[in-house]
Amino acid sequence: MTLKELEKQLLALTTVEKTQAIQILVQSLTNTWQGIEKTPGVCGGDACIVSTRIPIWSLVNNRDLGMSDAEILKAFPSLSAVDLANSWAYANAHKIEIEEAIRENDEVMREN
């Protein structure tokens, strides 16, 4: 995608969507993601919900498999809706990282 193509899409967003896009860009530039942390030695260093061992890729994978946010929150009672919103924003900004983590986990599961 070119910047010119992106510009057209950005201009078509609602004010709320533009605000969300700006937040994602700022977070991406500062590498600070509220509620998300990477800790060496914890979950392979993958991005997780703060103070948990719940990797973002796992939540994304659950959603990709058809679970709703409500079902995910029920399956992970320690999480809040804000945790999921932060997870989705992180995942959207780091698609390749998340896709690779899901793929690697699938490979490990097939080997076992």
C-alpha positions in Angstrom: 0.0 0.0 0.0 1.3 3.4 -0.9 1.0 6.5 1.3 -1.2 8.1 -1.3 -3.6 5.1 -1.0 -3.5 5.2 2.7 -4.3 9.0 2.7 -7.5 8.3 0.8 -8.5 5.7 3.4 -7.6 7.9 6.3 -9.7 10.8 5.0 -12.7 8.5 4.6 -12.6 7.5 8.4 -15.0 9.0 10.9 -13.7 11.4 13.5 -13.7 8.6 16.1 -11.8 6.2 13.7 -9.3 8.9 13.0 -8.7 9.4 16.7 -8.1 5.7 17.1 -5.7 5.7 14.1 -3.7 8.5 15.7 -3.5 6.6 19.0 -2.2 3.5 17.2 0.4 5.5 15.4 1.6 7.3 18.5 1.8 4.0 20.4 3.7 2.5 17.5 6.2 5.4 17.4 6.8 5.4 21.1 6.7 1.6 21.5 4.5 1.9 24.6 1.4 -0.1 24.7 -0.9 0.5 27.6 -1.5 -2.8 29.3 0.9 -4.8 27.1 4.4 -5.9 28.0 7.2 -8.1 26.7 9.3 -9.8 29.3 12.3 -11.9 28.4 11.8 -15.4 29.6 8.0 -15.1 30.0 6.0 -16.7 27.2 9.0 -16.7 24.9 9.2 -12.9 25.2 5.9 -12.5 23.3 3.7 -9.5 24.0 1.4 -10.3 26.9 -1.3 -8.7 29.0 0.6 -6.9 31.8 1.3 -9.1 34.8 -0.1 -12.2 33.2 1.2 -15.0 31.0 -1.6 -14.4 28.5 0.0 -13.7 25.1 -1.7 -11.3 22.7 -1.3 -13.9 19.8 -3.4 -16.4 21.9 -6.2 -13.9 22.3 -6.1 -13.1 18.6 -6.1 -16.8 17.7 -9.1 -17.4 19.8 -10.9 -14.5 18.1 -9.8 -15.9 14.7 -11.3 -19.2 15.7 -14.7 -17.6 16.2 -14.8 -16.7 19.9 -16.5 -13.4 20.7 -15.0 -10.9 23.0 -17.6 -12.0 25.6 -16.5 -15.6 25.3 -12.8 -14.7 25.6 -13.5 -12.6 28.7 -15.4 -15.6 30.2 -12.5 -17.9 29.3 -10.0 -15.5 30.9 -11.8 -14.1 33.9 -8.8 -12.0 35.0 -9.1 -9.9 31.8 -11.2 -6.8 31.3 -12.7 -5.3 28.2 -10.0 -2.7 28.3 -7.4 -5.5 28.1 -9.0 -6.8 25.0 -9.2 -3.4 23.4 -5.5 -2.9 24.1 -4.8 -6.3 22.7 -6.7 -5.7 19.5 -4.9 -2.3 19.0 -1.5 -4.0 19.5 -2.4 -6.8 17.2 -3.6 -4.4 14.5 -0.3 -2.5 14.7 1.9 -5.7 14.8 0.1 -8.0 12.4 3.2 -9.8 11.2 4.5 -10.4 14.7 1.1 -11.9 15.8 0.7 -14.0 12.7 4.2 -15.4 13.1 3.6 -16.2 16.7 0.3 -18.0 15.9 2.1 -20.0 13.1 5.0 -21.0 15.4 2.6 -22.1 18.1 0.7 -24.2 15.6 3.9 -25.8 14.4 4.9 -26.7 18.0 1.4 -28.1 18.7 1.6 -30.3 15.5 5.1 -31.6 16.6 3.7 -32.7 20.0 
